[in-house]
């Protein structure tokens, strides 16, 4: 699955994000129960003027929660980084265990090293059969 992550300038120093054409809080990818692992490629399209790239040291944080963004450095055990480049991050979502909502945060840095995160949502159906 390819996911387009777009960073637009917002007039100030902030970033106006969209994930496949949706605002981050509206971007919810659903993975059906029993469908097993899924590979996701996040492709950054940067028109912010800030020369953003994925943070190679910590490109993604994730945790199981109905409402909360992931705390710094969190890992649920569902997400594995396969490859991280400046403009593309490839991960595997295990989609195993119990059904859950998985909040994740993509971490970017700009040319000066300033962090710029964005935090959409996965809904994992979990292991087992449909």
CNS distance restraints for C-alpha pairs under 8 A (distance, minus, plus):
assign (resid   1 and name CA) (resid  38 and name CA) 7.70 0.50 0.50
assign (resid   1 and name CA) (resid  39 and name CA) 6.29 0.50 0.50
assign (resid   1 and name CA) (resid  40 and name CA) 4.87 0.50 0.50
assign (resid   1 and name CA) (resid  41 and name CA) 6.22 0.50 0.50
assign (resid   2 and name CA) (resid  40 and name CA) 5.90 0.50 0.50
assign (resid   2 and name CA) (resid  41 and name CA) 4.80 0.50 0.50
assign (resid   2 and name CA) (resid  42 and name CA) 6.12 0.50 0.50
assign (resid   2 and name CA) (resid  43 and name CA) 7.19 0.50 0.50
assign (resid   3 and name CA) (resid  19 and name CA) 6.95 0.50 0.50
assign (resid   3 and name CA) (resid  20 and name CA) 5.99 0.50 0.50
assign (resid   3 and name CA) (resid  40 and name CA) 7.09 0.50 0.50
assign (resid   3 and name CA) (resid  41 and name CA) 5.97 0.50 0.50
assign (resid   3 and name CA) (resid  42 and name CA) 4.79 0.50 0.50
assign (resid   3 and name CA) (resid  43 and name CA) 6.07 0.50 0.50
assign (resid   4 and name CA) (resid  19 and name CA) 5.82 0.50 0.50
assign (resid   4 and name CA) (resid  20 and name CA) 4.95 0.50 0.50
assign (resid   4 and name CA) (resid  21 and name CA) 7.91 0.50 0.50
assign (resid   4 and name CA) (resid  42 and name CA) 6.03 0.50 0.50
assign (resid   4 and name CA) (resid  43 and name CA) 5.06 0.50 0.50
assign (resid   4 and name CA) (resid  44 and name CA) 6.29 0.50 0.50
assign (resid   4 and name CA) (resid  45 and name CA) 7.06 0.50 0.50
assign (resid   5 and name CA) (resid  17 and name CA) 7.28 0.50 0.50
assign (resid   5 and name CA) (resid  18 and name CA) 6.00 0.50 0.50
assign (resid   5 and name CA) (resid  19 and name CA) 4.72 0.50 0.50
assign (resid   5 and name CA) (resid  20 and name CA) 6.36 0.50 0.50
assign (resid   5 and name CA) (resid  42 and name CA) 6.47 0.50 0.50
assign (resid   5 and name CA) (resid  43 and name CA) 5.79 0.50 0.50
assign (resid   5 and name CA) (resid  44 and name CA) 4.84 0.50 0.50
assign (resid   5 and name CA) (resid  45 and name CA) 6.03 0.50 0.50
assign (resid   6 and name CA) (resid  17 and name CA) 5.69 0.50 0.50
assign (resid   6 and name CA) (resid  18 and name CA) 5.26 0.50 0.50
assign (resid   6 and name CA) (resid  19 and name CA) 6.40 0.50 0.50
assign (resid   6 and name CA) (resid  20 and name CA) 7.81 0.50 0.50
assign (resid   6 and name CA) (resid  44 and name CA) 5.95 0.50 0.50
assign (resid   6 and name CA) (resid  45 and name CA) 4.74 0.50 0.50
assign (resid   6 and name CA) (resid  46 and name CA) 5.89 0.50 0.50
assign (resid   6 and name CA) (resid  47 and name CA) 7.45 0.50 0.50
assign (resid   7 and name CA) (resid  15 and name CA) 6.04 0.50 0.50
assign (resid   7 and name CA) (resid  16 and name CA) 5.92 0.50 0.50
assign (resid   7 and name CA) (resid  17 and name CA) 4.86 0.50 0.50
assign (resid   7 and name CA) (resid  18 and name CA) 6.84 0.50 0.50
assign (resid   7 and name CA) (resid  44 and name CA) 7.53 0.50 0.50
assign (resid   7 and name CA) (resid  45 and name CA) 6.31 0.50 0.50
assign (resid   7 and name CA) (resid  46 and name CA) 4.88 0.50 0.50
assign (resid   7 and name CA) (resid  47 and name CA) 5.82 0.50 0.50
assign (resid   7 and name CA) (resid  48 and name CA) 5.58 0.50 0.50
assign (resid   8 and name CA) (resid  15 and name CA) 5.74 0.50 0.50
assign (resid   8 and name CA) (resid  16 and name CA) 5.00 0.50 0.50
assign (resid   8 and name CA) (resid  17 and name CA) 6.24 0.50 0.50
assign (resid   8 and name CA) (resid  46 and name CA) 6.63 0.50 0.50
assign (resid   8 and name CA) (resid  47 and name CA) 5.03 0.50 0.50
assign (resid   8 and name CA) (resid  48 and name CA) 4.39 0.50 0.50
assign (resid   9 and name CA) (resid  13 and name CA) 7.47 0.50 0.50
assign (resid   9 and name CA) (resid  14 and name CA) 6.77 0.50 0.50
assign (resid   9 and name CA) (resid  15 and name CA) 5.30 0.50 0.50
assign (resid   9 and name CA) (resid  16 and name CA) 6.05 0.50 0.50
assign (resid   9 and name CA) (resid  47 and name CA) 6.61 0.50 0.50
assign (resid   9 and name CA) (resid  48 and name CA) 4.02 0.50 0.50
assign (resid   9 and name CA) (resid  49 and name CA) 6.79 0.50 0.50
assign (resid  10 and name CA) (resid  14 and name CA) 5.86 0.50 0.50
assign (resid  10 and name CA) (resid  15 and name CA) 5.69 0.50 0.50
assign (resid  10 and name CA) (resid  16 and name CA) 5.61 0.50 0.50
assign (resid  10 and name CA) (resid  48 and name CA) 7.75 0.50 0.50
assign (resid  15 and name CA) (resid  48 and name CA) 6.73 0.50 0.50
assign (resid  15 and name CA) (resid 116 and name CA) 7.75 0.50 0.50
assign (resid  17 and name CA) (resid  23 and name CA) 6.45 0.50 0.50
assign (resid  17 and name CA) (resid  24 and name CA) 6.79 0.50 0.50
assign (resid  17 and name CA) (resid 118 and name CA) 7.18 0.50 0.50
assign (resid  18 and name CA) (resid  22 and name CA) 5.08 0.50 0.50
assign (resid  18 and name CA) (resid  23 and name CA) 4.70 0.50 0.50
assign (resid  18 and name CA) (resid  24 and name CA) 5.88 0.50 0.50
assign (resid  19 and name CA) (resid  23 and name CA) 6.23 0.50 0.50
assign (resid  19 and name CA) (resid  24 and name CA) 5.96 0.50 0.50
assign (resid  19 and name CA) (resid  27 and name CA) 6.24 0.50 0.50
assign (resid  19 and name CA) (resid 120 and name CA) 7.82 0.50 0.50
assign (resid  20 and name CA) (resid  27 and name CA) 7.76 0.50 0.50
assign (resid  22 and name CA) (resid  26 and name CA) 5.99 0.50 0.50
assign (resid  22 and name CA) (resid  27 and name CA) 5.74 0.50 0.50
assign (resid  23 and name CA) (resid  27 and name CA) 6.26 0.50 0.50
assign (resid  24 and name CA) (resid 118 and name CA) 6.89 0.50 0.50
assign (resid  24 and name CA) (resid 119 and name CA) 6.10 0.50 0.50
assign (resid  24 and name CA) (resid 120 and name CA) 4.69 0.50 0.50
assign (resid  24 and name CA) (resid 121 and name CA) 7.87 0.50 0.50
assign (resid  25 and name CA) (resid 119 and name CA) 7.29 0.50 0.50
assign (resid  25 and name CA) (resid 120 and name CA) 5.58 0.50 0.50
assign (resid  25 and name CA) (resid 121 and name CA) 7.26 0.50 0.50
assign (resid  26 and name CA) (resid 120 and name CA) 7.43 0.50 0.50
assign (resid  27 and name CA) (resid 120 and name CA) 5.54 0.50 0.50
assign (resid  27 and name CA) (resid 121 and name CA) 6.28 0.50 0.50
assign (resid  28 and name CA) (resid 120 and name CA) 6.56 0.50 0.50
assign (resid  28 and name CA) (resid 121 and name CA) 4.81 0.50 0.50
assign (resid  28 and name CA) (resid 122 and name CA) 5.43 0.50 0.50
assign (resid  28 and name CA) (resid 123 and name CA) 6.81 0.50 0.50
assign (resid  29 and name CA) (resid 121 and name CA) 6.56 0.50 0.50
assign (resid  29 and name CA) (resid 122 and name CA) 4.81 0.50 0.50
assign (resid  29 and name CA) (resid 123 and name CA) 6.05 0.50 0.50
assign (resid  30 and name CA) (resid 122 and name CA) 5.98 0.50 0.50
assign (resid  30 and name CA) (resid 123 and name CA) 4.70 0.50 0.50
assign (resid  30 and name CA) (resid 124 and name CA) 6.18 0.50 0.50
assign (resid  30 and name CA) (resid 125 and name CA) 7.47 0.50 0.50
assign (resid  31 and name CA) (resid  35 and name CA) 7.21 0.50 0.50
assign (resid  31 and name CA) (resid  95 and name CA) 6.97 0.50 0.50
assign (resid  31 and name CA) (resid 122 and name CA) 7.64 0.50 0.50
assign (resid  31 and name CA) (resid 123 and name CA) 6.16 0.50 0.50
assign (resid  31 and name CA) (resid 124 and name CA) 5.03 0.50 0.50
assign (resid  31 and name CA) (resid 125 and name CA) 5.62 0.50 0.50
assign (resid  31 and name CA) (resid 126 and name CA) 7.98 0.50 0.50
assign (resid  32 and name CA) (resid 124 and name CA) 6.69 0.50 0.50
assign (resid  32 and name CA) (resid 125 and name CA) 4.72 0.50 0.50
assign (resid  32 and name CA) (resid 126 and name CA) 7.31 0.50 0.50
assign (resid  32 and name CA) (resid 130 and name CA) 7.47 0.50 0.50
assign (resid  33 and name CA) (resid  95 and name CA) 7.68 0.50 0.50
assign (resid  33 and name CA) (resid  99 and name CA) 7.41 0.50 0.50
assign (resid  33 and name CA) (resid 124 and name CA) 7.11 0.50 0.50
assign (resid  33 and name CA) (resid 125 and name CA) 3.85 0.50 0.50
assign (resid  33 and name CA) (resid 126 and name CA) 4.87 0.50 0.50
assign (resid  33 and name CA) (resid 127 and name CA) 5.79 0.50 0.50
assign (resid  33 and name CA) (resid 128 and name CA) 6.40 0.50 0.50
assign (resid  33 and name CA) (resid 129 and name CA) 6.18 0.50 0.50
assign (resid  33 and name CA) (resid 130 and name CA) 5.49 0.50 0.50
assign (resid  34 and name CA) (resid  95 and name CA) 8.00 0.50 0.50
assign (resid  34 and name CA) (resid  96 and name CA) 7.88 0.50 0.50
assign (resid  34 and name CA) (resid 125 and name CA) 7.14 0.50 0.50
assign (resid  34 and name CA) (resid 126 and name CA) 6.28 0.50 0.50
assign (resid  34 and name CA) (resid 127 and name CA) 4.75 0.50 0.50
assign (resid  34 and name CA) (resid 128 and name CA) 4.52 0.50 0.50
assign (resid  34 and name CA) (resid 129 and name CA) 4.29 0.50 0.50
assign (resid  34 and name CA) (resid 130 and name CA) 5.63 0.50 0.50
assign (resid  35 and name CA) (resid  95 and name CA) 7.55 0.50 0.50
assign (resid  35 and name CA) (resid 127 and name CA) 7.41 0.50 0.50
assign (resid  35 and name CA) (resid 129 and name CA) 7.64 0.50 0.50
assign (resid  36 and name CA) (resid  94 and name CA) 6.33 0.50 0.50
assign (resid  36 and name CA) (resid  95 and name CA) 5.60 0.50 0.50
assign (resid  36 and name CA) (resid  96 and name CA) 6.55 0.50 0.50
assign (resid  36 and name CA) (resid 126 and name CA) 7.72 0.50 0.50
assign (resid  36 and name CA) (resid 127 and name CA) 6.57 0.50 0.50
assign (resid  37 and name CA) (resid  92 and name CA) 6.46 0.50 0.50
assign (resid  37 and name CA) (resid  93 and name CA) 5.45 0.50 0.50
assign (resid  37 and name CA) (resid  94 and name CA) 4.19 0.50 0.50
assign (resid  37 and name CA) (resid  95 and name CA) 5.44 0.50 0.50
assign (resid  37 and name CA) (resid  96 and name CA) 7.47 0.50 0.50
assign (resid  38 and name CA) (resid  92 and name CA) 5.55 0.50 0.50
assign (resid  38 and name CA) (resid  93 and name CA) 5.21 0.50 0.50
assign (resid  38 and name CA) (resid  94 and name CA) 6.56 0.50 0.50
assign (resid  38 and name CA) (resid  95 and name CA) 7.35 0.50 0.50
assign (resid  39 and name CA) (resid  90 and name CA) 7.02 0.50 0.50
assign (resid  39 and name CA) (resid  91 and name CA) 5.76 0.50 0.50
assign (resid  39 and name CA) (resid  92 and name CA) 4.48 0.50 0.50
assign (resid  39 and name CA) (resid  93 and name CA) 6.39 0.50 0.50
assign (resid  40 and name CA) (resid  90 and name CA) 5.71 0.50 0.50
assign (resid  40 and name CA) (resid  91 and name CA) 5.40 0.50 0.50
assign (resid  40 and name CA) (resid  92 and name CA) 6.23 0.50 0.50
assign (resid  40 and name CA) (resid  93 and name CA) 7.48 0.50 0.50
assign (resid  41 and name CA) (resid  88 and name CA) 6.68 0.50 0.50
assign (resid  41 and name CA) (resid  89 and name CA) 5.66 0.50 0.50
assign (resid  41 and name CA) (resid  90 and name CA) 4.39 0.50 0.50
assign (resid  41 and name CA) (resid  91 and name CA) 6.53 0.50 0.50
assign (resid  42 and name CA) (resid  88 and name CA) 5.53 0.50 0.50
assign (resid  42 and name CA) (resid  89 and name CA) 5.11 0.50 0.50
assign (resid  42 and name CA) (resid  90 and name CA) 6.32 0.50 0.50
assign (resid  43 and name CA) (resid  87 and name CA) 5.90 0.50 0.50
assign (resid  43 and name CA) (resid  88 and name CA) 4.60 0.50 0.50
assign (resid  43 and name CA) (resid  89 and name CA) 6.73 0.50 0.50
assign (resid  44 and name CA) (resid  53 and name CA) 7.57 0.50 0.50
assign (resid  44 and name CA) (resid  87 and name CA) 4.94 0.50 0.50
assign (resid  44 and name CA) (resid  88 and name CA) 6.07 0.50 0.50
assign (resid  45 and name CA) (resid  87 and name CA) 7.45 0.50 0.50
assign (resid  46 and name CA) (resid  50 and name CA) 7.94 0.50 0.50
assign (resid  46 and name CA) (resid  51 and name CA) 6.96 0.50 0.50
assign (resid  46 and name CA) (resid  52 and name CA) 6.46 0.50 0.50
assign (resid  48 and name CA) (resid  52 and name CA) 7.85 0.50 0.50
assign (resid  50 and name CA) (resid 110 and name CA) 5.58 0.50 0.50
assign (resid  50 and name CA) (resid 111 and name CA) 6.35 0.50 0.50
assign (resid  51 and name CA) (resid 110 and name CA) 5.51 0.50 0.50
assign (resid  51 and name CA) (resid 111 and name CA) 5.55 0.50 0.50
assign (resid  52 and name CA) (resid 108 and name CA) 6.26 0.50 0.50
assign (resid  52 and name CA) (resid 109 and name CA) 5.57 0.50 0.50
assign (resid  52 and name CA) (resid 110 and name CA) 4.34 0.50 0.50
assign (resid  52 and name CA) (resid 111 and name CA) 6.57 0.50 0.50
assign (resid  53 and name CA) (resid  85 and name CA) 7.91 0.50 0.50
assign (resid  53 and name CA) (resid  86 and name CA) 4.60 0.50 0.50
assign (resid  53 and name CA) (resid  87 and name CA) 5.64 0.50 0.50
assign (resid  53 and name CA) (resid 108 and name CA) 5.38 0.50 0.50
assign (resid  53 and name CA) (resid 109 and name CA) 5.68 0.50 0.50
assign (resid  53 and name CA) (resid 110 and name CA) 6.48 0.50 0.50
assign (resid  54 and name CA) (resid  59 and name CA) 5.68 0.50 0.50
assign (resid  54 and name CA) (resid  84 and name CA) 7.23 0.50 0.50
assign (resid  54 and name CA) (resid  85 and name CA) 6.76 0.50 0.50
assign (resid  54 and name CA) (resid  86 and name CA) 5.23 0.50 0.50
assign (resid  54 and name CA) (resid  87 and name CA) 6.36 0.50 0.50
assign (resid  54 and name CA) (resid  88 and name CA) 7.29 0.50 0.50
assign (resid  54 and name CA) (resid  89 and name CA) 7.28 0.50 0.50
assign (resid  54 and name CA) (resid 106 and name CA) 7.73 0.50 0.50
assign (resid  54 and name CA) (resid 107 and name CA) 6.03 0.50 0.50
assign (resid  54 and name CA) (resid 108 and name CA) 4.32 0.50 0.50
assign (resid  54 and name CA) (resid 109 and name CA) 6.35 0.50 0.50
assign (resid  55 and name CA) (resid  59 and name CA) 4.83 0.50 0.50
assign (resid  55 and name CA) (resid  86 and name CA) 7.77 0.50 0.50
assign (resid  55 and name CA) (resid 107 and name CA) 5.61 0.50 0.50
assign (resid  55 and name CA) (resid 108 and name CA) 4.79 0.50 0.50
assign (resid  55 and name CA) (resid 109 and name CA) 5.61 0.50 0.50
assign (resid  56 and name CA) (resid  84 and name CA) 6.31 0.50 0.50
assign (resid  56 and name CA) (resid  85 and name CA) 7.19 0.50 0.50
assign (resid  56 and name CA) (resid  86 and name CA) 7.70 0.50 0.50
assign (resid  58 and name CA) (resid  73 and name CA) 7.49 0.50 0.50
assign (resid  58 and name CA) (resid 107 and name CA) 6.76 0.50 0.50
assign (resid  59 and name CA) (resid  84 and name CA) 7.32 0.50 0.50
assign (resid  59 and name CA) (resid  89 and name CA) 7.53 0.50 0.50
assign (resid  59 and name CA) (resid 106 and name CA) 5.81 0.50 0.50
assign (resid  59 and name CA) (resid 107 and name CA) 4.88 0.50 0.50
assign (resid  59 and name CA) (resid 108 and name CA) 6.88 0.50 0.50
assign (resid  60 and name CA) (resid 104 and name CA) 6.82 0.50 0.50
assign (resid  60 and name CA) (resid 105 and name CA) 5.50 0.50 0.50
assign (resid  60 and name CA) (resid 106 and name CA) 4.67 0.50 0.50
assign (resid  60 and name CA) (resid 107 and name CA) 5.76 0.50 0.50
assign (resid  61 and name CA) (resid  70 and name CA) 6.32 0.50 0.50
assign (resid  61 and name CA) (resid  71 and name CA) 7.63 0.50 0.50
assign (resid  61 and name CA) (resid  72 and name CA) 7.02 0.50 0.50
assign (resid  61 and name CA) (resid  73 and name CA) 5.71 0.50 0.50
assign (resid  61 and name CA) (resid  74 and name CA) 5.23 0.50 0.50
assign (resid  61 and name CA) (resid  75 and name CA) 5.82 0.50 0.50
assign (resid  61 and name CA) (resid 104 and name CA) 5.47 0.50 0.50
assign (resid  61 and name CA) (resid 105 and name CA) 5.19 0.50 0.50
assign (resid  61 and name CA) (resid 106 and name CA) 6.82 0.50 0.50
assign (resid  61 and name CA) (resid 107 and name CA) 7.86 0.50 0.50
assign (resid  62 and name CA) (resid  70 and name CA) 5.45 0.50 0.50
assign (resid  62 and name CA) (resid  74 and name CA) 5.59 0.50 0.50
assign (resid  62 and name CA) (resid  75 and name CA) 5.06 0.50 0.50
assign (resid  62 and name CA) (resid  76 and name CA) 5.79 0.50 0.50
assign (resid  62 and name CA) (resid  79 and name CA) 7.35 0.50 0.50
assign (resid  62 and name CA) (resid 102 and name CA) 6.61 0.50 0.50
assign (resid  62 and name CA) (resid 103 and name CA) 5.61 0.50 0.50
assign (resid  62 and name CA) (resid 104 and name CA) 4.03 0.50 0.50
assign (resid  62 and name CA) (resid 105 and name CA) 6.30 0.50 0.50
assign (resid  63 and name CA) (resid  69 and name CA) 7.88 0.50 0.50
assign (resid  63 and name CA) (resid  70 and name CA) 5.52 0.50 0.50
assign (resid  63 and name CA) (resid  71 and name CA) 8.00 0.50 0.50
assign (resid  63 and name CA) (resid  74 and name CA) 6.17 0.50 0.50
assign (resid  63 and name CA) (resid  75 and name CA) 5.79 0.50 0.50
assign (resid  63 and name CA) (resid  76 and name CA) 4.69 0.50 0.50
assign (resid  63 and name CA) (resid 102 and name CA) 5.60 0.50 0.50
assign (resid  63 and name CA) (resid 103 and name CA) 5.62 0.50 0.50
assign (resid  63 and name CA) (resid 104 and name CA) 6.48 0.50 0.50
assign (resid  64 and name CA) (resid  76 and name CA) 6.42 0.50 0.50
assign (resid  64 and name CA) (resid 100 and name CA) 6.54 0.50 0.50
assign (resid  64 and name CA) (resid 101 and name CA) 5.77 0.50 0.50
assign (resid  64 and name CA) (resid 102 and name CA) 4.57 0.50 0.50
assign (resid  64 and name CA) (resid 103 and name CA) 6.24 0.50 0.50
assign (resid  65 and name CA) (resid  69 and name CA) 7.80 0.50 0.50
assign (resid  65 and name CA) (resid 100 and name CA) 7.64 0.50 0.50
assign (resid  65 and name CA) (resid 101 and name CA) 5.84 0.50 0.50
assign (resid  65 and name CA) (resid 102 and name CA) 6.11 0.50 0.50
assign (resid  65 and name CA) (resid 103 and name CA) 6.40 0.50 0.50
assign (resid  66 and name CA) (resid 101 and name CA) 5.73 0.50 0.50
assign (resid  66 and name CA) (resid 102 and name CA) 7.66 0.50 0.50
assign (resid  66 and name CA) (resid 103 and name CA) 7.85 0.50 0.50
assign (resid  67 and name CA) (resid 103 and name CA) 7.92 0.50 0.50
assign (resid  68 and name CA) (resid 103 and name CA) 7.07 0.50 0.50
assign (resid  69 and name CA) (resid 103 and name CA) 5.80 0.50 0.50
assign (resid  69 and name CA) (resid 104 and name CA) 6.85 0.50 0.50
assign (resid  69 and name CA) (resid 105 and name CA) 7.38 0.50 0.50
assign (resid  69 and name CA) (resid 119 and name CA) 6.94 0.50 0.50
assign (resid  70 and name CA) (resid  74 and name CA) 6.20 0.50 0.50
assign (resid  70 and name CA) (resid 103 and name CA) 6.19 0.50 0.50
assign (resid  70 and name CA) (resid 104 and name CA) 6.05 0.50 0.50
assign (resid  70 and name CA) (resid 105 and name CA) 6.67 0.50 0.50
assign (resid  75 and name CA) (resid  79 and name CA) 7.37 0.50 0.50
assign (resid  78 and name CA) (resid  92 and name CA) 7.94 0.50 0.50
assign (resid  78 and name CA) (resid  93 and name CA) 5.54 0.50 0.50
assign (resid  78 and name CA) (resid  94 and name CA) 4.98 0.50 0.50
assign (resid  78 and name CA) (resid  95 and name CA) 6.49 0.50 0.50
assign (resid  78 and name CA) (resid  96 and name CA) 7.19 0.50 0.50
assign (resid  79 and name CA) (resid  91 and name CA) 6.60 0.50 0.50
assign (resid  79 and name CA) (resid  92 and name CA) 5.70 0.50 0.50
assign (resid  79 and name CA) (resid  93 and name CA) 4.76 0.50 0.50
assign (resid  79 and name CA) (resid  94 and name CA) 6.38 0.50 0.50
assign (resid  80 and name CA) (resid  91 and name CA) 5.48 0.50 0.50
assign (resid  80 and name CA) (resid  92 and name CA) 5.22 0.50 0.50
assign (resid  80 and name CA) (resid  93 and name CA) 6.72 0.50 0.50
assign (resid  80 and name CA) (resid  94 and name CA) 7.98 0.50 0.50
assign (resid  81 and name CA) (resid  89 and name CA) 7.60 0.50 0.50
assign (resid  81 and name CA) (resid  90 and name CA) 6.24 0.50 0.50
assign (resid  81 and name CA) (resid  91 and name CA) 4.45 0.50 0.50
assign (resid  81 and name CA) (resid  92 and name CA) 6.57 0.50 0.50
assign (resid  82 and name CA) (resid  89 and name CA) 7.81 0.50 0.50
assign (resid  82 and name CA) (resid  90 and name CA) 5.37 0.50 0.50
assign (resid  82 and name CA) (resid  91 and name CA) 5.05 0.50 0.50
assign (resid  82 and name CA) (resid  92 and name CA) 6.79 0.50 0.50
assign (resid  83 and name CA) (resid  89 and name CA) 5.88 0.50 0.50
assign (resid  83 and name CA) (resid  90 and name CA) 5.07 0.50 0.50
assign (resid  83 and name CA) (resid  91 and name CA) 6.95 0.50 0.50
assign (resid  84 and name CA) (resid  88 and name CA) 6.15 0.50 0.50
assign (resid  84 and name CA) (resid  89 and name CA) 4.54 0.50 0.50
assign (resid  84 and name CA) (resid  90 and name CA) 6.34 0.50 0.50
assign (resid  85 and name CA) (resid  89 and name CA) 6.14 0.50 0.50
assign (resid  95 and name CA) (resid 124 and name CA) 5.32 0.50 0.50
assign (resid  95 and name CA) (resid 125 and name CA) 6.63 0.50 0.50
assign (resid  95 and name CA) (resid 126 and name CA) 4.94 0.50 0.50
assign (resid  95 and name CA) (resid 127 and name CA) 6.45 0.50 0.50
assign (resid  96 and name CA) (resid 124 and name CA) 7.66 0.50 0.50
assign (resid  96 and name CA) (resid 125 and name CA) 7.80 0.50 0.50
assign (resid  96 and name CA) (resid 126 and name CA) 4.37 0.50 0.50
assign (resid  96 and name CA) (resid 127 and name CA) 4.27 0.50 0.50
assign (resid  96 and name CA) (resid 128 and name CA) 7.99 0.50 0.50
assign (resid  97 and name CA) (resid 126 and name CA) 4.97 0.50 0.50
assign (resid  97 and name CA) (resid 127 and name CA) 4.95 0.50 0.50
assign (resid  97 and name CA) (resid 128 and name CA) 7.96 0.50 0.50
assign (resid  98 and name CA) (resid 125 and name CA) 7.26 0.50 0.50
assign (resid  98 and name CA) (resid 126 and name CA) 4.89 0.50 0.50
assign (resid  98 and name CA) (resid 127 and name CA) 6.56 0.50 0.50
assign (resid  99 and name CA) (resid 123 and name CA) 7.74 0.50 0.50
assign (resid  99 and name CA) (resid 124 and name CA) 5.53 0.50 0.50
assign (resid  99 and name CA) (resid 125 and name CA) 4.50 0.50 0.50
assign (resid  99 and name CA) (resid 126 and name CA) 4.45 0.50 0.50
assign (resid  99 and name CA) (resid 127 and name CA) 7.70 0.50 0.50
assign (resid 100 and name CA) (resid 123 and name CA) 6.07 0.50 0.50
assign (resid 100 and name CA) (resid 124 and name CA) 5.33 0.50 0.50
assign (resid 100 and name CA) (resid 125 and name CA) 6.66 0.50 0.50
assign (resid 100 and name CA) (resid 126 and name CA) 7.11 0.50 0.50
assign (resid 101 and name CA) (resid 121 and name CA) 7.21 0.50 0.50
assign (resid 101 and name CA) (resid 122 and name CA) 6.02 0.50 0.50
assign (resid 101 and name CA) (resid 123 and name CA) 4.57 0.50 0.50
assign (resid 101 and name CA) (resid 124 and name CA) 6.18 0.50 0.50
assign (resid 102 and name CA) (resid 121 and name CA) 5.95 0.50 0.50
assign (resid 102 and name CA) (resid 122 and name CA) 5.03 0.50 0.50
assign (resid 102 and name CA) (resid 123 and name CA) 5.96 0.50 0.50
assign (resid 102 and name CA) (resid 124 and name CA) 7.06 0.50 0.50
assign (resid 103 and name CA) (resid 119 and name CA) 7.06 0.50 0.50
assign (resid 103 and name CA) (resid 120 and name CA) 6.53 0.50 0.50
assign (resid 103 and name CA) (resid 121 and name CA) 4.72 0.50 0.50
assign (resid 103 and name CA) (resid 122 and name CA) 6.32 0.50 0.50
assign (resid 104 and name CA) (resid 119 and name CA) 5.55 0.50 0.50
assign (resid 104 and name CA) (resid 120 and name CA) 6.11 0.50 0.50
assign (resid 104 and name CA) (resid 121 and name CA) 6.03 0.50 0.50
assign (resid 104 and name CA) (resid 122 and name CA) 7.53 0.50 0.50
assign (resid 105 and name CA) (resid 117 and name CA) 6.40 0.50 0.50
assign (resid 105 and name CA) (resid 118 and name CA) 5.53 0.50 0.50
assign (resid 105 and name CA) (resid 119 and name CA) 4.10 0.50 0.50
assign (resid 105 and name CA) (resid 120 and name CA) 6.65 0.50 0.50
assign (resid 106 and name CA) (resid 117 and name CA) 5.63 0.50 0.50
assign (resid 106 and name CA) (resid 118 and name CA) 5.36 0.50 0.50
assign (resid 106 and name CA) (resid 119 and name CA) 6.16 0.50 0.50
assign (resid 107 and name CA) (resid 115 and name CA) 7.01 0.50 0.50
assign (resid 107 and name CA) (resid 116 and name CA) 6.26 0.50 0.50
assign (resid 107 and name CA) (resid 117 and name CA) 4.55 0.50 0.50
assign (resid 107 and name CA) (resid 118 and name CA) 6.74 0.50 0.50
assign (resid 108 and name CA) (resid 115 and name CA) 5.80 0.50 0.50
assign (resid 108 and name CA) (resid 116 and name CA) 5.04 0.50 0.50
assign (resid 108 and name CA) (resid 117 and name CA) 5.75 0.50 0.50
assign (resid 109 and name CA) (resid 113 and name CA) 5.28 0.50 0.50
assign (resid 109 and name CA) (resid 114 and name CA) 5.29 0.50 0.50
assign (resid 109 and name CA) (resid 115 and name CA) 4.52 0.50 0.50
assign (resid 109 and name CA) (resid 116 and name CA) 5.66 0.50 0.50
assign (resid 110 and name CA) (resid 114 and name CA) 5.45 0.50 0.50
assign (resid 110 and name CA) (resid 115 and name CA) 6.71 0.50 0.50
assign (resid 110 and name CA) (resid 116 and name CA) 7.26 0.50 0.50
